Amino acid sequence: MAWNEPGGGNQQDPWSGGGGRRGSGGGGGNGGNNQGPPDLDEALKKFKDKLNRMMGQRGKRGGDDNGGSSGGKGNPFILPGVLVIIALLIWAGSGFYVVDQSERGVVLRFGKYHETVEPGLHWNPTFIDQVAMVNVTEVRSFTQTSSMLTSDTNIVTVRLSVQYQVSNPRNYVLNVRDPEASLRNALDAILRHVVGASGMQNVLTSTNEVDEVKEIDKAGDVPDIPADVTDPGELPIITMTPPVPDSLLSGREELGPEVAKRLQETLTSYGLGLELQAVNLETTQAPEAVQDAVDDVIRSREDRQRLINEARAYANALQPRTEGEAQRIVEEATGYKQSVVAEAQGETSRFLAVLEEYQQAPEVTRQRLYLDTISEVLGKNRKALIDMGEQNNSMIYLPLDQLRKSGSTQGADKTDKLHLDALGSVSEQVQNEPLSGSDSNTSERQSGGITREGR
């Protein structure tokens, strides 16, 4: 049966420790059992008595029949002293801290710079020193996009990315309230100054294109194209209008280094404790509102330059061929000249040789020249001359022209032999008979030669 149920008998209160509540008339026994919850006042009183005993103060105790009491008074400063010692221990323990290898600690004593601590374990008094941890190895970065006016009153949009590190923790913590905001403001001011002192095309295009356009404006024509370039794709495309003569920048690639140099000088003069690592130019373009118009201008100039390049490339490709043709004609004319001169010299030599033979034997030479001429002239003719004789009898003759067409070497040789024999007989008859007279036979013989066209 539970202790707090009726009829529990001698069950004891688990919080009473087996005894009844102390009182002036109370004593032990079953009549003093606690039938309710524990008394908090009694528990606090016990705790206070124990604390007083620890501090040397004696508590009140009931021990005599008259209810009298006796007590003593201890040192009242012991408890505050203990509390102060505990507080000092806690304060001293809270002053230890560790500085990481990538950090530096800037110590401020009563708000004034005291020192910069290196990595390791350190101690500084709490509430007296303040330590600001600064990471000096992290490479920080941000990207900034700005629209601004150029020197020729055009608007361009420039996008830059900046990378930097903390070089001086003391300056970074103390000199400026917000170093990153100061860096952004300085970048924006310097960027506007650099772009404002440059032309639009100097910001949008490269230095090579700017130089090419300057040469075109100076010469008034497109630049000369090398003779070995025949592919229009290898030729430069000029996509810009003439640049500003007194521009601060010569081309787009100079924008990043120029801004970085000026920005680092500004950071040093401000004492921000920051060091630039890189300033990268990401994009430069015209504003969105006029980008289409700028693209149209660029495309028109690209088309113009492309057509010029194609024409120049065609000229470069055609020039070697025309030069070759001209050289060939010159060589042919030179060869023809040499052949004509050689032939004339050969004819002259032959004529002189014939003249020498003619002077020695005129009749023989004349006869030989006559035969050679007749043979050469009639040898190219497809007709055959046949002497029919005095009887004027018809005879079967060979088809000399058909034999020539047959391509037979043996038949051609025989035909040529017969032809030459017939020519020889005719020439002998002409030479032996007089050219004039009334003899009918002579006239018949002269006219008796029958000419038949070979089949």
C-alpha positions as CSV (number, residue, x, y, z in Angstrom):
1,M,0.0,0.0,0.0
2,A,1.3,3.5,-0.9
3,W,2.5,5.7,1.8
4,N,-0.1,8.4,1.1
5,E,-3.1,6.1,1.1
6,P,-5.4,5.8,4.1
7,G,-4.4,3.0,6.5
8,G,-0.9,3.1,5.3
9,G,0.3,2.3,8.7
10,N,3.9,2.8,9.2
11,Q,4.7,3.8,5.6
12,Q,7.2,6.6,5.7
13,D,7.2,9.8,3.6
14,P,10.0,9.4,1.0
15,W,10.9,13.1,1.3
16,S,10.9,13.1,5.1
17,G,13.9,10.8,5.5
18,G,12.1,8.6,8.0
19,G,11.3,11.3,10.6
20,G,8.7,13.8,11.3
21,R,8.8,17.5,10.8
22,R,10.8,19.3,13.3
23,G,8.8,21.5,15.6
24,S,8.7,22.9,19.1
25,G,6.6,20.0,20.4
26,G,7.2,17.5,17.8
27,G,8.9,14.2,18.4
28,G,9.5,10.9,16.6
29,G,7.0,8.2,16.2
30,N,4.2,7.3,13.8
31,G,2.3,10.4,14.7
32,G,4.9,12.6,13.0
33,N,4.9,11.0,9.5
34,N,4.5,13.5,6.6
35,Q,1.5,12.7,4.5
36,G,2.0,15.6,2.0
37,P,4.6,16.8,-0.6
38,P,8.0,17.9,0.6
39,D,8.3,21.3,2.3
40,L,10.3,23.7,0.1
41,D,10.9,26.1,3.0
42,E,12.5,23.4,5.0
43,A,14.7,22.4,2.0
44,L,15.8,26.0,1.5
45,K,16.5,26.3,5.2
46,K,18.7,23.3,5.2
47,F,20.6,24.6,2.2
48,K,21.1,27.9,4.0
49,D,22.4,26.2,7.1
50,K,24.9,24.3,5.2
51,L,26.1,27.4,3.4
52,N,26.4,29.2,6.8
53,R,28.4,26.4,8.2
54,M,30.7,26.7,5.2
55,M,31.1,30.4,5.8
56,G,31.8,29.9,9.5
57,Q,28.4,31.0,10.7
58,R,26.5,28.8,13.1
59,G,22.8,28.4,12.5
60,K,20.1,28.2,15.0
61,R,19.5,24.8,16.4
62,G,16.9,23.5,18.9
63,G,18.5,21.4,21.6
64,D,17.3,22.2,25.1
65,D,14.0,21.9,26.8
66,N,13.5,25.6,27.1
67,G,13.7,26.2,23.4
68,G,16.8,28.3,24.0
69,S,19.3,28.9,21.3
70,S,23.0,29.8,21.1
71,G,25.0,31.1,18.1
72,G,28.1,32.8,16.9
73,K,28.9,35.4,14.2
74,G,31.6,34.7,11.5
75,N,33.5,36.9,8.9
76,P,31.1,38.7,6.5
77,F,33.7,39.3,3.7
78,I,34.3,35.6,2.9
79,L,31.4,35.2,0.5
80,P,32.1,38.3,-1.6
81,G,35.7,37.3,-1.8
82,V,34.9,33.9,-3.1
83,L,32.5,35.4,-5.7
84,V,35.2,37.9,-6.8
85,I,37.8,35.1,-7.1
86,I,35.4,33.1,-9.2
87,A,34.6,36.1,-11.4
88,L,38.3,36.8,-11.9
89,L,38.9,33.2,-12.9
90,I,36.1,33.4,-15.5
91,W,37.4,36.8,-16.8
92,A,41.0,35.5,-17.1
93,G,39.8,32.3,-18.9
94,S,37.8,34.3,-21.4
95,G,40.9,36.3,-22.5
96,F,42.5,33.4,-24.4
97,Y,42.0,33.1,-28.1
98,V,43.6,31.5,-31.2
99,V,44.6,33.4,-34.4
100,D,44.4,31.2,-37.5
101,Q,47.3,30.9,-39.9
102,S,45.4,32.8,-42.6
103,E,44.5,35.6,-40.2
104,R,46.0,38.5,-38.3
105,G,44.6,40.0,-35.1
106,V,44.4,43.8,-34.7
107,V,44.3,44.5,-30.9
108,L,42.6,47.7,-29.7
109,R,43.2,48.7,-26.0
110,F,40.4,51.0,-24.8
111,G,39.7,51.7,-28.5
112,K,43.2,52.7,-29.4
113,Y,45.5,50.6,-31.6
114,H,47.8,48.5,-29.5
115,E,49.4,45.8,-31.7
116,T,48.9,43.3,-34.5
117,V,49.3,39.7,-33.4
118,E,50.5,36.8,-35.6
119,P,48.9,33.3,-35.8
120,G,48.9,31.3,-32.6
121,L,47.5,31.3,-29.0
122,H,47.2,34.7,-27.4
123,W,45.7,36.3,-24.3
124,N,44.2,39.7,-24.0
125,P,42.2,41.1,-21.1
126,T,38.5,41.0,-21.7
127,F,36.6,44.3,-21.7
128,I,39.9,46.1,-22.0
129,D,41.3,44.8,-25.3
130,Q,39.3,44.2,-28.4
131,V,40.7,41.9,-31.1
132,A,39.5,42.2,-34.8
133,M,40.4,39.1,-36.9
134,V,41.3,39.9,-40.5
135,N,41.9,37.3,-43.2
136,V,45.0,38.3,-45.2
137,T,45.3,35.4,-47.6
138,E,41.8,35.3,-49.1
139,V,41.5,36.7,-52.6
140,R,38.2,38.7,-52.6
141,S,36.4,39.7,-55.8
142,F,33.4,41.6,-57.0
143,T,32.0,42.6,-60.4
144,Q,30.8,46.1,-61.3
145,T,28.8,47.3,-64.3
146,S,28.6,51.0,-65.1
147,S,27.2,53.1,-68.0
148,M,29.0,56.3,-68.7
149,L,29.7,58.9,-71.4
150,T,32.7,58.9,-73.6
151,S,34.6,61.9,-74.9
152,D,32.6,61.9,-78.1
153,T,29.3,62.1,-76.1
154,N,28.4,58.4,-76.6
155,I,27.1,56.1,-73.9
156,V,28.9,52.8,-73.3
157,T,28.4,50.0,-70.8
158,V,31.5,48.5,-69.2
159,R,31.6,45.4,-67.0
160,L,34.8,44.9,-64.8
161,S,35.7,42.2,-62.3
162,V,38.2,43.2,-59.5
163,Q,40.3,40.8,-57.3
164,Y,42.1,42.1,-54.2
165,Q,43.6,41.1,-50.9
166,V,44.1,42.7,-47.5
167,S,47.8,43.9,-47.3
168,N,47.7,45.9,-44.1
169,P,45.3,44.7,-41.4
170,R,45.7,47.8,-39.3
171,N,44.8,50.2,-42.1
172,Y,42.0,47.9,-43.1
173,V,40.4,48.0,-39.7
174,L,41.1,51.5,-38.5
175,N,41.4,53.9,-41.4
176,V,38.1,53.4,-43.2
177,R,34.7,52.3,-41.8
178,D,33.8,50.2,-44.9
179,P,36.9,49.5,-47.1
180,E,34.9,47.4,-49.7
181,A,32.4,50.3,-50.3
182,S,35.3,52.7,-50.6
183,L,36.9,50.4,-53.2
184,R,33.8,50.3,-55.2
185,N,33.3,54.0,-55.2
186,A,37.0,54.6,-56.2
187,L,36.6,52.1,-59.0
188,D,33.5,53.8,-60.3
189,A,35.1,57.2,-60.2
190,I,38.3,56.1,-62.0
191,L,36.4,54.1,-64.6
192,R,34.3,57.1,-65.5
193,H,37.4,59.3,-65.7
194,V,39.2,56.9,-68.1
195,V,36.2,56.2,-70.3
196,G,35.2,59.9,-70.3
197,A,38.7,60.7,-71.7
198,S,38.4,58.2,-74.5
199,G,36.4,57.8,-77.6
200,M,33.6,55.3,-78.0
201,Q,35.4,53.2,-80.6
202,N,38.6,53.3,-78.6
203,V,36.6,51.6,-75.8
204,L,34.7,49.1,-77.9
205,T,37.4,47.9,-80.3
206,S,41.0,46.7,-80.2
207,T,44.2,48.7,-80.8
208,N,44.9,47.0,-84.1
209,E,41.5,48.0,-85.5
210,V,42.0,51.6,-84.3
211,D,45.4,51.7,-86.0
212,E,44.0,50.3,-89.2
213,V,41.2,52.9,-89.3
214,K,43.8,55.6,-88.7
215,E,45.8,54.4,-91.6
216,I,42.7,54.4,-93.8
217,D,41.8,57.9,-92.8
218,K,45.3,59.0,-93.5
219,A,45.6,57.3,-96.9
220,G,42.0,57.8,-97.9
221,D,41.7,54.2,-99.1
222,V,41.8,50.6,-97.7
223,P,45.2,49.4,-96.7
224,D,47.3,47.4,-99.2
225,I,46.8,43.7,-99.0
226,P,49.8,41.4,-99.3
227,A,50.2,39.7,-102.6
228,D,50.3,36.2,-101.1
229,V,46.8,36.6,-99.5
230,T,44.2,35.0,-101.7
231,D,41.6,34.0,-99.1
232,P,39.2,36.9,-98.1
233,G,38.8,35.3,-94.6
234,E,42.5,36.0,-93.8
235,L,42.0,39.7,-94.4
236,P,41.2,42.2,-91.5
237,I,37.6,43.3,-91.0
238,I,37.4,47.0,-90.0
239,T,34.2,47.5,-88.0
240,M,34.4,51.0,-86.7
241,T,34.2,54.6,-87.5
242,P,37.2,56.8,-87.2
243,P,38.4,57.0,-83.5
244,V,38.9,60.2,-81.4
245,P,42.4,61.6,-82.1
246,D,43.2,62.7,-78.5
247,S,41.7,59.6,-76.8
248,L,43.3,58.4,-73.6
249,L,43.0,54.8,-74.6
250,S,44.3,53.4,-77.9
251,G,42.1,50.3,-77.7
252,R,39.9,48.2,-75.5
253,E,42.7,46.0,-74.1
254,E,44.3,49.1,-72.4
255,L,41.2,49.8,-70.3
256,G,41.9,47.1,-67.6
257,P,45.6,47.9,-67.0
258,E,44.9,51.7,-67.0
259,V,42.1,51.4,-64.4
260,A,44.2,49.0,-62.3
261,K,47.1,51.4,-62.1
262,R,45.0,54.4,-61.2
263,L,42.9,52.4,-58.7
264,Q,46.0,51.1,-56.8
265,E,47.4,54.6,-56.5
266,T,44.0,55.7,-55.1
267,L,43.9,52.8,-52.6
268,T,47.4,53.6,-51.4
269,S,46.6,57.3,-50.9
270,Y,43.4,56.4,-49.0
271,G,45.3,54.0,-46.8
272,L,42.6,51.3,-47.2
273,G,45.1,48.5,-46.5
274,L,44.0,46.7,-49.8
275,E,46.2,45.5,-52.7
276,L,44.8,44.8,-56.1
277,Q,45.5,41.4,-57.7
278,A,43.8,41.9,-61.1
279,V,41.3,44.1,-62.9
280,N,39.7,42.1,-65.7
281,L,37.6,43.7,-68.5
282,E,34.7,41.4,-69.2
283,T,32.5,43.3,-71.7
284,T,32.3,46.7,-73.4
285,Q,29.2,47.5,-75.4
286,A,26.7,50.1,-76.4
287,P,23.5,50.5,-74.3
288,E,20.7,48.1,-75.0
289,A,18.5,50.9,-76.5
290,V,21.0,51.7,-79.3
291,Q,22.7,48.3,-79.6
292,D,20.7,47.3,-82.7
293,A,21.7,50.5,-84.5
294,V,25.3,50.0,-83.6
295,D,25.1,46.4,-84.8
296,D,23.7,47.6,-88.1
297,V,26.5,50.1,-88.6
298,I,29.1,47.4,-87.8
299,R,27.4,44.9,-90.2
300,S,27.4,47.5,-93.0
301,R,31.1,48.3,-92.5
302,E,31.8,44.6,-92.4
303,D,30.0,44.1,-95.7
304,R,31.9,46.9,-97.3
305,Q,35.2,45.7,-96.0
306,R,34.3,42.1,-97.0
307,L,33.6,43.2,-100.6
308,I,36.8,45.1,-100.7
309,N,38.7,42.1,-99.4
310,E,37.1,39.8,-101.9
311,A,38.0,42.1,-104.8
312,R,41.6,42.5,-103.6
313,A,41.8,38.7,-103.1
314,Y,40.5,38.1,-106.6
315,A,43.1,40.6,-108.0
316,N,45.8,38.9,-106.0
317,A,44.7,35.5,-107.4
318,L,44.4,36.8,-110.9
319,Q,47.7,38.7,-111.1
320,P,50.0,35.6,-111.1
321,R,48.0,34.0,-113.9
322,T,48.0,37.2,-116.0
323,E,51.7,37.6,-115.4
324,G,52.3,34.0,-116.4
325,E,50.3,34.5,-119.6
326,A,52.3,37.7,-120.4
327,Q,55.5,35.9,-119.8
328,R,54.4,33.0,-122.0
329,I,53.5,35.3,-124.9
330,V,56.9,37.1,-124.5
331,E,58.7,33.7,-124.6
332,E,56.7,32.6,-127.6
333,A,57.5,35.8,-129.4
334,T,61.1,35.4,-128.6
335,G,61.1,31.8,-129.8
336,Y,59.3,32.8,-133.0
337,K,61.8,35.6,-133.6
338,Q,64.7,33.2,-133.1
339,S,63.1,30.6,-135.4
340,V,62.5,33.1,-138.1
341,V,66.0,34.5,-137.9
342,A,67.4,31.0,-137.9
343,E,65.2,30.0,-140.9
344,A,66.1,33.1,-142.8
345,Q,69.8,32.5,-142.1
346,G,69.3,28.8,-143.3
347,E,67.6,30.0,-146.4
348,T,70.3,32.5,-147.1
349,S,73.0,29.8,-146.6
350,R,71.1,27.4,-148.9
351,F,70.6,30.1,-151.5
352,L,74.3,30.9,-151.4
353,A,75.2,27.3,-151.7
354,V,72.8,26.8,-154.7
355,L,74.2,30.0,-156.3
356,E,77.7,28.6,-156.0
357,E,76.6,25.4,-157.7
358,Y,74.7,27.3,-160.3
359,Q,77.7,29.4,-161.2
360,Q,79.6,26.2,-161.8
361,A,76.9,24.2,-163.7
362,P,73.9,26.4,-164.7
363,E,72.0,23.9,-166.8
364,V,72.3,21.1,-164.4
365,T,71.4,23.3,-161.5
366,R,68.4,24.7,-163.3
367,Q,67.1,21.3,-164.2
368,R,67.5,20.1,-160.7
369,L,65.7,23.1,-159.3
370,Y,62.9,22.5,-161.8
371,L,62.4,18.9,-160.8
372,D,62.5,19.6,-157.1
373,T,59.9,22.3,-157.5
374,I,57.6,20.2,-159.6
375,S,58.0,17.3,-157.2
376,E,57.2,19.5,-154.2
377,V,54.2,21.1,-155.9
378,L,52.7,18.0,-157.4
379,G,53.5,15.8,-154.4
380,K,50.9,17.7,-152.4
381,N,48.2,17.3,-155.1
382,R,45.7,14.4,-155.1
383,K,45.5,14.3,-158.9
384,A,47.7,11.9,-161.0
385,L,49.1,12.9,-164.4
386,I,49.4,9.9,-166.8
387,D,51.0,10.0,-170.2
388,M,48.6,8.0,-172.6
389,G,51.1,7.9,-175.4
390,E,50.5,8.5,-179.1
391,Q,47.7,6.0,-179.3
392,N,45.7,7.8,-176.6
393,N,44.6,4.5,-175.2
394,S,42.9,4.4,-171.9
395,M,44.5,2.5,-169.2
396,I,43.8,1.3,-165.7
397,Y,45.5,3.4,-163.1
398,L,45.9,3.0,-159.4
399,P,43.7,4.9,-157.0
400,L,46.5,6.9,-155.5
401,D,44.3,8.9,-153.2
402,Q,42.7,5.8,-151.7
403,L,46.1,4.2,-151.2
404,R,47.2,7.3,-149.3
405,K,44.2,7.1,-147.0
406,S,44.6,3.4,-146.3
407,G,47.7,4.2,-144.1
408,S,49.7,1.3,-145.5
409,T,53.3,2.2,-145.6
410,Q,54.3,-0.2,-148.3
411,G,51.4,0.9,-150.6
412,A,52.3,4.5,-150.0
413,D,55.9,3.9,-150.9
414,K,54.9,2.1,-154.1
415,T,52.4,4.9,-155.0
416,D,55.0,7.6,-154.4
417,K,57.4,5.7,-156.6
418,L,54.8,5.4,-159.4
419,H,54.0,9.0,-159.0
420,L,57.6,10.0,-159.3
421,D,58.1,7.8,-162.3
422,A,55.1,9.4,-164.1
423,L,56.4,12.9,-163.3
424,G,59.8,11.9,-164.6
425,S,58.5,10.7,-167.9
426,V,56.4,13.8,-168.3
427,S,59.2,16.1,-167.5
428,E,61.6,14.3,-169.9
429,Q,59.0,14.5,-172.7
430,V,58.5,18.2,-172.0
431,Q,62.3,18.8,-172.1
432,N,63.0,16.8,-175.2
433,E,60.2,18.2,-177.4
434,P,60.2,21.8,-178.6
435,L,57.7,24.2,-177.0
436,S,56.5,25.8,-180.3
437,G,55.8,24.5,-183.8
438,S,53.0,23.4,-186.1
439,D,53.4,19.7,-185.7
440,S,50.0,18.2,-184.9
441,N,51.6,15.3,-183.1
442,T,53.5,17.6,-180.9
443,S,50.3,19.4,-180.0
444,E,48.5,16.2,-179.5
445,R,51.3,14.9,-177.3
446,Q,51.2,18.1,-175.4
447,S,47.5,17.9,-175.0
448,G,47.3,14.1,-175.0
449,G,48.0,13.8,-171.3
450,I,44.8,12.7,-169.6
451,T,44.2,14.1,-166.2
452,R,41.9,12.0,-164.1
453,E,41.0,12.5,-160.5
454,G,41.9,9.6,-158.4
455,R,39.2,7.9,-156.6
